[in-house]
Amino acid sequence: MTPENARLHQLRGGLAPVEVGARGIESLARNADCTRLRAIVITGLTPSKVIEHVLGELPDAMSPFAMTLTQAFEKRLLSNAGGSLLTVYREKGHLDPQDAKITNVADLAPRDTQVDRIRRERETRRLIELKLRGDPAAPNLILKPRLTLTIVGVTHAIELDYLIASDREPFYRVGVIKSYADRVGKTNKAHIRTACREASVGTLALQQLLTSLGQPVELAGDRIDMVLKAPGSFTPRLYAAQRAESELASLTRALAAAPSDLDQIEQMLPAGASLAKPEVIEALPNHYCSSCKEHCALWQHCRAQAQAQGNAIILGDQAAEQLAAAGSLNRAMDLLNGSGRPPDNRAEVVLAADLRAASALLDRIANG
């Protein structure tokens, strides 16, 4: 066991590590100020596992309808050896007639065993090396590739939807399949950003692989391909290619900070403490924000703590920003009512005046 693995094993306190996946890793960048989330992900756990095995509760599950829809759409695209996905690219002119080579890595080692997982990683690497050598046998579509990403000296597996490249292109880019409705200019931007962040984890894994092979990381680029569905149907649409430069930058910063994060986590815990104890999880600082419910199973616990502390964030991000000078909801109420100690500074004076003006306006509206 490497020193890094030994440290993480100690922090897990007997909990078996899990594959946090692309979604877990991208959450590090999504809420970089949350020590609790960083500690959980970096040690090889997930908020859902902590909810279930440490706090003894049932984690929130993805709605059965959404899960079924996502799985059905992906299955439709990847069935028949990926022929439907190939057609989508050909219709847009992104693949030439001769670009018809498809390999499904999952079919080569379909079982969920350690042996098969390693086989999928090795096969993915072999196919990528074919492309780097300019071998004409290199696939144009690699379905369900399995890459690895190293954080704090520990390898995390990343399974992607697909990699894509024509014969004339020098290297692959990451593709992601989402059952979001493609409404052209009105497509939900938050959904697109989420998909880009997840896919960017795959791009970082490609960059690490390129570095290990002595190849320039620029080959991986920063472009993400995305396939959505037409509204009201399962007809796939190739969404406009997304540049993920900002997502890659935020993920790179988060991963670069991971070693110091591990030091910080160890230093703030008592000797021998582990994340397998509920009191340790509760004691780790969190940074609850309204978007936490989109990606973290612990959001309800963190929100309850924020509420108990009188944190204005429970009213939303905008309210938290507007009440920042007060520091808490209790202090904001004191400023509004003129109770408690006088304003401490100019910012509190201004906030008190604004709160009273807003309250007076609401009274006038309520009284007609």
Secondary structure as UniProt FT lines:
FT   HELIX           3..12
FT   TURN            13..14
FT   HELIX           21..30
FT   TURN            31..33
FT   HELIX           35..42
FT   TURN            43..44
FT   HELIX           47..53
FT   HELIX           64..91
FT   TURN            92..93
FT   TURN            97..98
FT   STRAND          102..104
FT   HELIX           105..108
FT   HELIX           114..132
FT   TURN            133..134
FT   TURN            136..137
FT   STRAND          141..143
FT   STRAND          146..151
FT   TURN            152..153
FT   STRAND          154..159
FT   STRAND          162..164
FT   TURN            167..168
FT   STRAND          173..181
FT   HELIX           184..186
FT   HELIX           189..212
FT   TURN            213..214
FT   HELIX           217..220
FT   STRAND          223..229
FT   TURN            231..232
FT   STRAND          236..243
FT   HELIX           245..256
FT   HELIX           258..268
FT   TURN            271..272
FT   TURN            275..276
FT   HELIX           278..283
FT   HELIX           290..294
FT   TURN            297..298
FT   HELIX           299..308
FT   TURN            309..310
FT   HELIX           312..315
FT   HELIX           317..322
FT   TURN            323..326
FT   HELIX           329..337
FT   HELIX           346..366
//
